[in-house]
């Protein structure tokens, strides 16, 4: 039972973090489309790459925790 609760909590938290990252990425993309400054564009593009990597980590966590939640149920 504790495993199921832990997996559920981890999955819920990872989904919230992923949603926040998606919202932040949308803001960054908006600013990226509005600026012509080369340095700012490169910096924002790097930030988007970082956000994508973090999102992939949460996707992986959800993929691992999700099946354990189904198995424990």
N, CA and C of each residue as an Amber inpcrd file, in Angstrom:
protein
   219
   0.8250000  -1.1980000   0.0000000   0.0000000   0.0000000   0.0000000
   0.8650000   1.2570000   0.0000000   1.9590000   1.2340000   0.7780000
   2.8320000   2.4060000   0.8380000   3.4710000   2.6720000  -0.5250000
   3.8020000   1.5970000  -1.2570000   4.3870000   1.7620000  -2.5870000
   3.4020000   2.4480000  -3.5200000   2.1480000   2.0520000  -3.4300000
   1.1220000   2.6460000  -4.2780000   0.9640000   4.1320000  -3.9790000
   0.9300000   4.4890000  -2.6950000   0.7970000   5.8900000  -2.3050000
   2.0050000   6.6910000  -2.7640000   3.2070000   6.1200000  -2.5770000
   4.4250000   6.8060000  -2.9930000   4.4180000   7.0320000  -4.5020000
   4.0900000   5.9960000  -5.2690000   4.0590000   6.1220000  -6.7280000
   3.0290000   7.1580000  -7.1610000   1.8850000   7.1620000  -6.5000000
   0.8370000   8.1320000  -6.8290000   1.3170000   9.5520000  -6.5380000
   1.9620000   9.7380000  -5.3840000   2.4710000  11.0600000  -5.0100000
   3.5600000  11.5330000  -5.9720000   4.4690000  10.6350000  -6.3120000
   5.5600000  10.9860000  -7.2250000   5.0070000  11.3440000  -8.6010000
   4.0770000  10.5390000  -9.0790000   3.4790000  10.8040000 -10.3880000
   2.7430000  12.1380000 -10.3970000   1.9630000  12.4000000  -9.3600000
   1.2180000  13.6670000  -9.2840000   2.1800000  14.8530000  -9.2510000
   3.2190000  14.7450000  -8.4540000   4.1980000  15.8260000  -8.3550000
   4.9240000  16.0340000  -9.6820000   5.3220000  14.9540000 -10.3240000
   6.0240000  15.0560000 -11.6060000   5.1370000  15.6970000 -12.6660000
   3.8620000  15.3720000 -12.6480000   2.9430000  15.9760000 -13.6270000
   2.7880000  17.4770000 -13.3880000   2.7370000  17.8800000 -12.1290000
   2.6450000  19.3120000 -11.8110000   3.9140000  20.0330000 -12.2660000
   5.0720000  19.4520000 -11.9520000   6.3310000  20.0580000 -12.3740000
   6.3990000  20.1670000 -13.8970000   5.9650000  19.1250000 -14.5820000
   5.9740000  19.1340000 -16.0420000   5.0600000  20.2360000 -16.5810000
   3.9110000  20.4120000 -15.9630000   2.9780000  21.4640000 -16.3850000
   3.5970000  22.8500000 -16.1910000   4.2640000  23.0460000 -15.0600000
   4.9260000  24.3310000 -14.8000000   6.0250000  24.5720000 -15.8410000
   6.7970000  23.5310000 -16.1450000   7.8340000  23.6720000 -17.1690000
   7.2310000  24.0210000 -18.5250000   6.1060000  23.4100000 -18.8610000
   5.4320000  23.7220000 -20.1260000   4.9970000  25.1860000 -20.1700000
   4.4730000  25.6760000 -19.0600000   4.0480000  27.0760000 -18.9950000
   5.2480000  28.0120000 -19.1170000   6.3280000  27.6630000 -18.4300000
   7.5400000  28.4720000 -18.4930000   8.1140000  28.4530000 -19.9120000
   8.1170000  27.2920000 -20.5480000   8.6190000  27.1840000 -21.9230000
   7.8040000  28.0620000 -22.8660000   6.5050000  28.1270000 -22.6590000
   5.6540000  28.9780000 -23.5000000   6.0360000  30.4490000 -23.3380000
   6.3210000  30.8520000 -22.1250000   6.7500000  32.2350000 -21.8720000
   8.0860000  32.5030000 -22.5610000   9.0150000  31.5720000 -22.4190000
  10.3300000  31.7340000 -23.0440000  10.1920000  31.8090000 -24.5640000
   9.3730000  30.9340000 -25.1560000   9.1610000  30.9690000 -26.6110000
   8.5620000  32.3080000 -27.0470000   7.6600000  32.8400000 -26.2380000
   7.0510000  34.1310000 -26.5540000   8.1060000  35.2300000 -26.5860000
   8.9620000  35.2420000 -25.5860000  10.0240000  36.2540000 -25.5390000
  11.0330000  36.0310000 -26.6600000  11.2890000  34.7790000 -26.9730000
  12.2150000  34.4630000 -28.0580000  11.7030000  35.0030000 -29.3910000
  10.4180000  34.8990000 -29.6070000   9.8460000  35.3880000 -30.8700000
   9.7870000  36.9100000 -30.9340000   9.8620000  37.5630000 -29.7850000
   9.7480000  39.0230000 -29.7390000  11.0850000  39.7520000 -29.7780000
  12.1740000  39.0550000 -29.5070000  13.4560000  39.7450000 -29.4360000
  14.2840000  39.5140000 -30.6920000  15.0290000  40.5340000 -31.0650000
  15.9310000  40.4480000 -32.2130000  17.3910000  40.3640000 -31.7660000
  17.6380000  40.5990000 -30.4780000  18.9920000  40.5850000 -29.9430000
  19.5690000  39.1700000 -30.0270000  20.6870000  39.0350000 -30.7230000
  21.2810000  37.7150000 -30.9640000  21.6780000  37.0120000 -29.6680000
  22.2830000  37.7620000 -28.7430000  22.7060000  37.1480000 -27.4860000
  21.5000000  36.6700000 -26.6870000  20.4690000  37.4970000 -26.6140000
  19.2600000  37.1200000 -25.8800000  18.5960000  35.9080000 -26.5240000
  18.5640000  35.8750000 -27.8460000  17.9560000  34.7380000 -28.5490000
  18.7190000  33.4450000 -28.2540000  20.0410000  33.5230000 -28.2750000
  20.8520000  32.3380000 -27.9810000  20.6420000  31.8800000 -26.5410000
  20.6030000  32.8330000 -25.6360000  20.3890000  32.5200000 -24.2280000
  19.0190000  31.8770000 -24.0020000  17.9970000  32.4340000 -24.6440000
  16.6500000  31.8810000 -24.5070000  16.5530000  30.4950000 -25.1490000
  17.2400000  30.3060000 -26.2650000  17.2510000  28.9870000 -26.9100000
  17.9200000  27.9550000 -26.0030000  19.0090000  28.3590000 -25.3500000
  19.6680000  27.4680000 -24.3870000  18.7340000  27.1320000 -23.2310000
  18.0020000  28.1290000 -22.7710000  17.0510000  27.9130000 -21.6850000
  15.9690000  26.9250000 -22.1130000  15.4790000  27.0580000 -23.3360000
  14.4780000  26.1120000 -23.8440000  15.0310000  24.6930000 -23.9010000
  16.2940000  24.5590000 -24.2890000  16.9210000  23.2340000 -24.2960000
  16.9550000  22.6440000 -22.8910000  17.3110000  23.4720000 -21.9290000
  17.3590000  23.0280000 -20.5370000  15.9740000  22.6120000 -20.0390000
  14.9740000  23.4030000 -20.3820000  13.5980000  23.0850000 -19.9900000
  13.1760000  21.7540000 -20.6160000  13.5370000  21.5450000 -21.8700000
  13.1910000  20.2930000 -22.5590000  13.8460000  19.0930000 -21.8850000
  15.0970000  19.2530000 -21.4730000  15.7920000  18.1720000 -20.7680000
  15.1220000  17.8720000 -19.4290000  14.7580000  18.9280000 -18.7100000
  14.0800000  18.7290000 -17.4310000  12.7300000  18.0520000 -17.6320000
  12.0210000  18.4610000 -18.6700000  10.7130000  17.8670000 -18.9540000
  10.8590000  16.3820000 -19.2770000  11.8900000  16.0470000 -20.0350000
  12.1440000  14.6440000 -20.3690000  12.3970000  13.8230000 -19.1040000
  13.0630000  14.4260000 -18.1370000  13.2850000  13.7440000 -16.8610000
  11.9830000  13.4560000 -16.1370000  11.0830000  14.4220000 -16.1490000
   9.7800000  14.2030000 -15.5100000   8.9500000  13.1890000 -16.2940000
   9.0590000  13.2040000 -17.6200000   8.3740000  12.1900000 -18.4320000
   8.8620000  10.7900000 -18.0550000  10.1760000  10.6540000 -17.9010000
  10.7460000   9.3570000 -17.5270000  10.2770000   8.9310000 -16.1420000
  10.2310000   9.8710000 -15.2240000   9.7710000   9.5730000 -13.8690000
   8.3180000   9.1190000 -13.8740000   7.5020000   9.7880000 -14.6530000
   6.0880000   9.4140000 -14.7620000   5.9670000   8.0210000 -15.3800000
   6.7900000   7.7440000 -16.3820000   6.7480000   6.4330000 -17.0340000
   7.1200000   5.3160000 -16.0650000   8.0600000   5.5900000 -15.1690000
   8.4840000   4.5800000 -14.1950000   7.4710000   4.4540000 -13.0620000
   7.0090000   5.5710000 -12.5390000   6.0850000   5.5480000 -11.3960000
   4.6910000   5.1050000 -11.8150000   4.2730000   5.4770000 -13.0160000
   2.9380000   5.1140000 -13.4890000   2.7070000   3.6140000 -13.5160000
   3.6150000   2.8260000 -14.1650000   3.4160000   1.3760000 -14.1800000
   3.4360000   0.7490000 -12.7880000   4.2910000   1.2620000 -11.8920000
   4.3190000   0.6830000 -10.5500000   3.0180000   0.9660000  -9.8240000
   2.3980000   2.0950000 -10.1550000   1.1010000   2.4100000  -9.5670000
   0.0610000   1.4060000 -10.0570000   0.1000000   1.0790000 -11.3370000
  -0.8590000   0.1240000 -11.8930000  -0.6320000  -1.2740000 -11.3320000
   0.6380000  -1.6600000 -11.1710000   0.9450000  -2.9870000 -10.6480000
   0.5440000  -3.1280000  -9.1850000   0.6840000  -2.0500000  -8.4270000
   0.3880000  -2.1110000  -6.9950000  -1.1090000  -2.1000000  -6.7300000
  -1.8860000  -1.6280000  -7.6630000  -3.3270000  -1.4930000  -7.4560000
  -4.0600000  -2.7870000  -7.4310000
